Amino acid sequence: MTAPAVEIDCRDLPCPRPIIELARALPSVEVGDLLAVVARDPAARHDVPAWCRMRGQEYVGEEAAEDGAPRYVVRRVS
């Protein structure tokens, strides 16, 4: 996977903060670039793909960050 242009560290943030931070950071990424959200909050596994569907962005997938925390990757479409 291509390295994200921006990675947001939401490891210690409770739901819904990872999604709020994702929405805040999206404008800082160029259309077509990747944005990653690292979050230990179990709800993020469902919330990030759902947010992408609702906002018309592409959910690329989940991988592990270097410390093993879940990392959710989004491509900015618009």
N, C-alpha and C positions, 0 to 999 in steps of 0.2 A: 504494500500500500504506500502511496506517496505520502510524504511527511506533511502534516497539517500546517497551514500558514499560522494558525493560532491554536494554542492549547489552553484551556481554562481549567484551573485546579479547583474543583468543588468537592474534594475528598471529605471534608469535614462539615459540609453544608447539608442540612436536612431538606426534605421535600417541602416546598417546590423550588427552593433556591437554585438547584442546578439548571432548571428550565429558565428561570428568570435571568440567570447569568448567560445562558446560551442566547436568549433573545437579545440581551444587551450587547453581546459581542458580535453577533452576526453582521451588523453594518460595517465593522472594521475589517471584514474579509471580502476580497474581490469576488465577483460572480465567477463561479467555476472552481474556486479554491476550497480547501478543506478546513474544517474547524473541529477540534476534538474537545470533548468534555470528559474529564476524569472525575468520577463520582462513585463513592462507596454506597450511597443511598440506594437500597434495593429497588425503589420505585423508578429510578432513572432508566432502568432496563426497558421499561414499558413507556415511560413518559417521553423520552427522547424520540423514538420512532413515531409516537402519536403526534408530538409537536410538529415533526417534519411533515407528516401527512396534512395536518391542519394548516400549516404555513406554506405549503408548496415547495418545501426543500427536500433534498435527497438524503435519506438515511443510508449511509455507506455500510455501516456495520459496527460490531463490537470487537475489541481486542483488549489485550492487557497492557497497562502502563508498565514501566520498568520495575515498579514496586509491587506489581501484581494487581493493582486496583483496576476495576473495569474502566475502559476508555471507549467512549461512544463517538463515532466519527460521522460528521455531517458535511455534505457538499452544498455550498450556497448556489442556488439555481436562479434566484432573482433578488 
